[in-house]
């Protein structure tokens, strides 16, 4: 190969490389626009949250003598792992799913929109009830309890399904600094105790003192909660916050800590991603821990960074960005056209 031929070959390679790079940049612009618009215009799925119509749906479409529900906690940045588990339990056709808080990573609206986008395909057949966690709301931040309840419905509620009572509590700081969550629990128990034979309670922070291996926040009012559980014969208390699985029995109550929904695992015991499937048939309760492997979160990470950091800049400077994209696209087209024309002339 002569020096002239080598030079021409190198020039063709450089031209192709420049075209590929410019096309990739243009593609990145388009992908950013598509993802940004998807996230910022998302309509929250109807089955996502604690709205009265979702509770009514469960009560009117579920056989109270035979049904399944699913409990999982602490998803945060592990949405791909969480979705993999949801794919598994879809076959069970659960009556509902309960997420025990920390389903997003930051207390801001954009994080909740991202979660809603990811859950759109997974909440078509059953409601997904949400417990607020310390990563979901912040009393002094941009997304507080009022925002949560405006989008998802009440943070504390209860309902009965046959002879089963389900109570959902908000026990994160600063809302746990008073005994409001304990009062709500006692109120629910006092109104429904006569017909309830099985009682299930859901919250984010587990009571202190039930297991020394837990790595999570301390819960004010833990002693009172344990006493309520004992005197009212609560069957199950589910909580998250600890990123793993721990089950403890105390005074007839099963305390299940299930925080393996996708967030980074911690602690020495129960370090696996999982959800808990509860199957009820007449008087029998069968609990099954469904495990899953950690999934790659690459696509979710790209989506998250675009929605949180890049798209807001585009949205604030929409006209300038639109003009830049058009000019850039024209420049790419002109470069490709000129290179092809030059190639034809050299033949």
C-alpha positions as CSV (number, residue, x, y, z in Angstrom):
1,X,0.0,0.0,0.0
2,X,1.4,3.3,-1.1
3,X,1.6,6.4,1.2
4,X,-1.1,8.1,-0.9
5,X,-3.4,5.0,-0.6
6,X,-2.8,4.9,3.2
7,X,-3.6,8.6,3.5
8,X,-6.9,8.1,1.6
9,X,-7.8,5.1,3.7
10,X,-7.1,7.0,6.9
11,X,-9.1,10.0,5.7
12,X,-12.1,7.8,4.9
13,X,-11.8,6.3,8.4
14,X,-11.7,9.7,10.1
15,X,-14.7,10.9,8.0
16,X,-16.7,7.8,9.0
17,X,-15.7,8.2,12.6
18,X,-16.8,11.9,12.7
19,X,-20.1,11.0,11.1
20,X,-20.8,8.2,13.6
21,X,-19.9,10.4,16.6
22,X,-22.1,13.3,15.3
23,X,-25.0,10.8,14.7
24,X,-24.6,9.4,18.2
25,X,-24.7,12.9,19.7
26,X,-27.9,13.6,17.7
27,X,-29.4,10.3,18.8
28,X,-28.6,11.2,22.4
29,X,-30.4,14.5,22.0
30,X,-33.5,12.6,20.7
31,X,-33.4,10.0,23.5
32,X,-33.1,12.7,26.1
33,X,-36.1,14.5,24.7
34,X,-38.2,11.4,24.6
35,X,-37.4,10.3,28.1
36,X,-37.7,13.8,29.5
37,X,-41.2,14.2,28.0
38,X,-42.3,10.8,29.1
39,X,-41.3,11.4,32.7
40,X,-42.6,14.9,33.0
41,X,-46.0,14.2,31.3
42,X,-46.6,10.9,33.1
43,X,-50.1,10.3,34.4
44,X,-49.9,8.3,37.6
45,X,-51.4,4.9,37.2
46,X,-54.8,4.5,38.8
47,X,-53.9,1.4,40.6
48,X,-50.8,3.0,42.1
49,X,-51.6,4.3,45.6
50,X,-54.1,4.2,48.5
51,X,-57.1,5.8,46.9
52,X,-60.6,4.7,48.2
53,X,-61.4,3.3,44.7
54,X,-58.4,0.9,44.9
55,X,-59.6,-0.4,48.3
56,X,-63.1,-0.8,47.0
57,X,-61.7,-2.7,44.0
58,X,-59.9,-5.2,46.3
59,X,-63.0,-5.7,48.4
60,X,-65.4,-6.2,45.5
61,X,-63.2,-8.4,43.3
62,X,-61.5,-10.6,45.8
63,X,-62.7,-13.9,47.4
64,X,-62.3,-13.1,51.1
65,X,-61.8,-16.8,51.9
66,X,-59.0,-17.4,49.4
67,X,-56.6,-14.8,48.1
68,X,-52.9,-13.8,47.9
69,X,-51.2,-10.5,48.7
70,X,-47.5,-9.5,48.4
71,X,-45.3,-7.4,50.7
72,X,-42.0,-5.8,49.7
73,X,-39.9,-2.9,51.0
74,X,-37.1,-0.5,50.1
75,X,-36.8,-0.3,46.3
76,X,-35.0,3.0,45.9
77,X,-32.6,2.8,42.9
78,X,-33.3,-0.9,42.4
79,X,-36.4,-0.6,40.2
80,X,-35.1,-3.2,37.6
81,X,-34.7,-5.8,40.4
82,X,-38.2,-4.8,41.8
83,X,-39.7,-5.2,38.3
84,X,-38.1,-8.7,37.9
85,X,-39.8,-9.8,41.2
86,X,-43.2,-8.3,40.0
87,X,-42.9,-10.3,36.8
88,X,-42.7,-13.4,39.0
89,X,-45.7,-12.7,41.2
90,X,-47.9,-11.6,38.3
91,X,-48.6,-15.3,37.7
92,X,-50.1,-15.5,41.2
93,X,-52.7,-12.8,40.4
94,X,-52.4,-11.2,43.9
95,X,-55.3,-9.1,45.2
96,X,-52.8,-6.3,46.0
97,X,-49.2,-5.5,46.6
98,X,-47.9,-3.4,49.6
99,X,-44.7,-1.5,49.3
100,X,-43.3,-0.7,52.8
101,X,-41.7,2.6,52.0
102,X,-38.5,3.9,50.4
103,X,-39.8,3.1,46.9
104,X,-37.9,6.2,45.6
105,X,-34.5,7.4,46.4
106,X,-35.1,11.2,46.9
107,X,-38.0,13.2,48.3
108,X,-38.8,15.1,45.2
109,X,-41.6,14.9,42.6
110,X,-39.4,13.9,39.7
111,X,-38.4,10.7,41.6
112,X,-42.1,9.8,42.2
113,X,-42.8,10.4,38.5
114,X,-39.9,8.1,37.5
115,X,-41.3,5.4,39.8
116,X,-44.8,5.9,38.3
117,X,-43.4,5.5,34.8
118,X,-41.7,2.2,35.8
119,X,-44.8,0.9,37.5
120,X,-47.2,1.7,34.6
121,X,-46.9,-1.8,33.2
122,X,-47.0,-3.5,36.6
123,X,-50.2,-2.0,38.0
124,X,-52.7,-2.9,35.4
125,X,-54.2,-6.0,37.1
126,X,-54.0,-5.1,40.9
127,X,-53.6,-2.1,43.2
128,X,-50.2,-1.3,44.7
129,X,-50.6,0.3,48.2
130,X,-47.7,2.5,49.3
131,X,-46.4,3.2,52.8
132,X,-44.4,6.4,53.1
133,X,-40.7,5.9,54.0
134,X,-38.0,8.5,55.0
135,X,-36.8,8.6,51.3
136,X,-40.2,9.2,50.0
137,X,-41.4,12.3,51.9
138,X,-39.7,15.1,53.9
139,X,-41.7,17.3,56.1
140,X,-39.4,20.2,55.3
141,X,-38.5,19.3,51.8
142,X,-39.9,19.7,48.3
143,X,-42.1,16.6,48.6
144,X,-44.0,16.3,51.9
145,X,-46.9,14.4,53.3
146,X,-49.4,16.6,51.7
147,X,-47.9,16.0,48.3
148,X,-47.8,12.2,49.0
149,X,-51.5,12.2,49.9
150,X,-52.5,14.4,47.0
151,X,-51.0,11.9,44.5
152,X,-51.4,8.5,46.2
153,X,-54.2,9.0,48.8
154,X,-54.1,8.7,52.6
155,X,-50.8,7.7,54.2
156,X,-52.7,5.9,57.0
157,X,-55.8,3.8,56.3
158,X,-57.3,0.4,57.0
159,X,-59.9,-1.9,55.5
160,X,-61.3,-5.4,56.1
161,X,-61.5,-8.2,53.7
162,X,-63.8,-10.9,55.1
163,X,-62.4,-11.6,58.6
164,X,-59.1,-10.1,57.8
165,X,-58.1,-6.6,58.9
166,X,-55.3,-4.7,57.2
167,X,-53.9,-1.5,58.8
168,X,-51.4,0.8,57.1
169,X,-49.4,3.3,59.2
170,X,-47.1,6.2,58.7
171,X,-44.4,5.9,61.4
172,X,-41.5,7.8,60.0
173,X,-39.9,10.9,61.5
174,X,-41.2,13.5,62.4
175,X,-44.6,11.9,62.3
176,X,-43.6,9.3,64.9
177,X,-42.5,11.9,67.4
178,X,-46.0,11.8,68.8
179,X,-48.2,8.8,69.3
180,X,-50.3,9.5,66.3
181,X,-49.6,6.3,64.5
182,X,-50.3,4.3,67.7
183,X,-53.6,6.2,68.1
184,X,-54.6,5.4,64.5
185,X,-53.7,1.7,65.0
186,X,-55.8,1.5,68.2
187,X,-58.7,3.3,66.5
188,X,-58.7,0.8,63.6
189,X,-58.5,-2.1,66.0
190,X,-61.3,-0.8,68.2
191,X,-63.6,-0.3,65.2
192,X,-62.9,-3.6,63.6
193,X,-62.0,-6.1,66.4
194,X,-65.4,-7.8,66.6
195,X,-65.3,-9.3,63.1
196,X,-61.5,-9.5,62.6
197,X,-59.9,-12.9,63.1
198,X,-56.6,-12.1,61.4
199,X,-54.8,-8.8,61.7
200,X,-52.1,-7.5,59.4
201,X,-50.2,-4.2,60.1
202,X,-47.9,-2.5,57.6
203,X,-45.3,0.3,58.3
204,X,-41.9,1.4,57.3
205,X,-39.8,1.4,60.5
206,X,-39.8,-1.8,62.6
207,X,-40.3,-1.6,66.4
208,X,-37.0,-1.4,68.3
209,X,-35.9,-4.4,70.4
210,X,-37.4,-7.2,68.3
211,X,-34.1,-8.3,66.8
212,X,-30.5,-7.2,67.4
213,X,-29.4,-7.8,63.8
214,X,-31.6,-5.0,62.4
215,X,-29.8,-2.0,60.9
216,X,-32.4,0.7,60.8
217,X,-33.8,3.8,62.6
218,X,-35.1,3.5,66.2
219,X,-38.9,3.8,66.5
220,X,-40.4,6.0,69.2
221,X,-43.3,4.3,70.9
222,X,-41.9,0.8,70.3
223,X,-42.9,-0.5,73.7
224,X,-46.4,0.7,73.3
225,X,-46.6,-0.8,69.9
226,X,-45.5,-4.2,71.2
227,X,-48.1,-4.0,74.0
228,X,-50.8,-3.2,71.5
229,X,-49.7,-6.2,69.4
230,X,-49.9,-8.4,72.4
231,X,-53.2,-7.3,73.9
232,X,-55.0,-7.2,70.5
233,X,-53.5,-10.4,69.2
234,X,-52.1,-8.9,66.0
235,X,-51.0,-11.7,63.8
236,X,-48.4,-10.0,61.5
237,X,-46.5,-6.7,61.6
238,X,-44.6,-6.0,58.4
239,X,-41.9,-3.3,58.1
240,X,-38.9,-2.3,56.0
241,X,-36.1,0.2,56.5
242,X,-33.6,-2.7,57.1
243,X,-32.4,-3.8,53.7
244,X,-32.7,-7.5,54.1
245,X,-35.0,-10.2,55.6
246,X,-35.6,-10.8,59.3
247,X,-38.5,-12.6,60.9
248,X,-39.1,-12.6,64.7
249,X,-41.9,-14.0,66.8
250,X,-43.0,-12.3,70.0
251,X,-46.0,-12.9,72.2
252,X,-47.9,-14.5,69.3
253,X,-47.1,-11.8,66.7
254,X,-44.9,-12.4,63.7
255,X,-42.7,-9.4,63.0
256,X,-41.5,-9.6,59.4
257,X,-38.9,-7.1,58.2
258,X,-38.7,-7.2,54.4
259,X,-36.5,-4.6,52.9
260,X,-35.0,-6.5,49.9
261,X,-37.0,-4.8,47.1
262,X,-34.0,-3.6,45.2
263,X,-32.0,-1.2,47.4
264,X,-28.4,-2.0,48.4
265,X,-28.4,-4.8,50.9
266,X,-26.9,-4.5,54.4
267,X,-26.5,-6.4,57.6
268,X,-25.0,-9.8,58.3
269,X,-28.3,-11.8,58.0
270,X,-31.0,-12.0,55.4
271,X,-28.9,-10.3,52.7
272,X,-30.9,-11.1,49.6
273,X,-33.4,-9.4,47.3
274,X,-36.9,-10.7,47.9
275,X,-40.6,-10.1,48.5
276,X,-43.0,-11.9,50.8
277,X,-46.1,-13.6,49.3
278,X,-48.9,-14.2,51.7
279,X,-51.6,-16.8,50.7
280,X,-54.8,-17.0,52.7
281,X,-57.2,-19.9,52.4
282,X,-60.0,-20.1,55.0
283,X,-58.1,-20.3,58.3
284,X,-54.7,-21.1,56.8
285,X,-52.0,-18.6,56.1
286,X,-49.0,-19.6,54.1
287,X,-46.0,-17.2,53.8
288,X,-43.4,-17.6,51.0
289,X,-40.2,-15.6,50.6
290,X,-39.7,-15.1,46.8
291,X,-36.1,-14.3,46.0
292,X,-34.5,-12.7,43.0
293,X,-31.1,-11.9,41.6
294,X,-29.9,-8.3,41.5
295,X,-30.6,-6.9,38.1
296,X,-28.5,-4.5,36.1
297,X,-29.8,-1.0,36.6
298,X,-28.0,0.6,33.6
299,X,-31.1,1.7,31.6
300,X,-32.8,3.0,34.8
301,X,-29.6,4.9,35.8
302,X,-29.5,6.6,32.4
303,X,-33.2,7.4,32.6
304,X,-32.8,8.7,36.1
305,X,-29.9,11.0,35.3
306,X,-31.6,12.3,32.2
307,X,-34.9,13.1,34.1
308,X,-33.2,14.6,37.2
309,X,-30.2,16.5,35.8
310,X,-30.4,17.0,32.0
311,X,-34.0,17.4,31.2
312,X,-34.6,20.3,33.7
313,X,-31.9,22.3,31.8
314,X,-33.6,21.6,28.5
315,X,-37.0,22.4,29.9
316,X,-35.8,25.8,31.3
317,X,-34.1,26.6,27.9
318,X,-36.5,24.9,25.6
319,X,-36.2,27.4,22.6
320,X,-32.4,27.6,22.7
321,X,-32.1,23.8,22.9
322,X,-34.6,23.3,20.0
323,X,-32.7,25.7,17.8
324,X,-29.4,24.1,18.7
325,X,-30.8,20.6,17.9
326,X,-32.1,21.8,14.5
327,X,-28.8,23.5,13.6
328,X,-26.8,20.5,14.7
329,X,-29.0,18.2,12.7
330,X,-28.6,20.4,9.6
331,X,-24.8,20.4,10.2
332,X,-24.7,16.6,10.3
333,X,-26.7,16.3,7.1
334,X,-24.5,18.9,5.3
335,X,-21.3,17.1,6.4
336,X,-22.6,13.7,5.2
337,X,-23.8,15.2,1.9
338,X,-20.4,17.0,1.3
339,X,-18.4,13.8,2.0
340,X,-20.5,11.8,-0.3
341,X,-20.2,14.4,-3.1
342,X,-16.5,14.5,-2.6
343,X,-16.3,10.7,-2.9
344,X,-18.3,10.8,-6.2
345,X,-15.9,13.5,-7.6
346,X,-12.8,11.5,-6.7
347,X,-14.1,8.4,-8.6
